[in-house]
Each structure stands twice: as C-alpha cells, then as structure tokens.
Amino acid sequence: MWEELEERVLCCAEYIVDTGCTVRACSAHFAVSKSTVHKDMTERLPYIDKVLYLSLIHISEPTRLRC
C-alpha cells in the first residue's frame, strides 16, 4: 500500500513540474481529489523526495498548490 501511495505522490509531483499545471488539473489527470493532490504535494512529498519538492515549490506560484 505504501508503495502505491509513494508512487502516486511522485507521479503527481513530476507531472506538475513537467507541465506546470494546477492542483485541479493534476487531480483530474490522475482521477484523485484536489485535497489528495494538495496533501500529497504539501505534506507527503517533502518526506519522500526533498529535491523534487524544492523544484516544485521553485517553479510553482504560491497559489498553484491551493485548492
């Protein structure tokens, strides 16, 4: 179960970094809720991949990670 969660978090983060999309677009693409994407990016990603998290924050505007 944790492997699937970690894989989803990394896939969503890479998708946002590559496309520059919003949380809403990412949630539609991966068929999960906006709340899930937001929690994945703000709470789980820093523990899974700090470098990817920092690049996500660097390219994202502060409003991009809001629902």
C-alpha positions in Angstrom: 0.0 0.0 0.0 2.7 2.5 0.9 4.5 1.8 -2.4 1.4 2.8 -4.3 1.0 6.0 -2.2 4.6 6.9 -2.8 4.3 6.2 -6.5 1.2 8.4 -6.8 2.9 11.3 -4.9 6.0 11.1 -7.2 3.9 10.8 -10.4 1.8 13.8 -9.4 4.8 15.9 -8.4 6.7 15.1 -11.7 3.5 15.8 -13.7 3.1 19.2 -12.1 6.8 20.1 -12.5 6.8 18.9 -16.2 3.6 20.6 -17.2 3.2 23.5 -14.8 -0.4 22.5 -14.2 -2.6 23.3 -11.3 -3.7 21.0 -8.5 -7.1 20.9 -10.2 -5.6 19.7 -13.5 -3.4 17.2 -11.8 -6.3 15.8 -9.8 -8.4 15.4 -13.0 -5.4 13.7 -14.8 -4.8 11.2 -12.1 -8.5 10.8 -11.1 -8.0 11.7 -7.4 -9.4 14.6 -5.4 -7.9 18.0 -5.2 -7.5 17.5 -1.5 -5.5 14.4 -2.1 -3.1 16.1 -4.5 -2.7 19.1 -2.2 -1.9 16.9 0.8 0.5 14.8 -1.3 2.4 17.8 -2.5 2.5 19.8 0.8 2.8 17.1 3.4 4.0 13.8 1.9 6.3 14.9 -0.9 8.9 16.6 1.4 9.4 13.3 3.2 9.6 11.2 0.0 11.7 13.4 -2.2 13.0 16.7 -0.8 14.7 17.7 -4.1 11.6 17.2 -6.1 9.6 19.1 -3.5 12.0 22.0 -3.7 11.8 22.1 -7.5 8.0 22.0 -7.3 8.0 24.9 -4.9 10.5 26.8 -7.0 8.5 26.6 -10.2 5.1 26.9 -8.7 3.4 30.1 -7.7 2.2 30.1 -4.2 -1.4 29.9 -5.4 -0.8 26.8 -7.5 -0.8 24.5 -4.5 -4.1 25.8 -3.2 -7.3 24.1 -4.0 
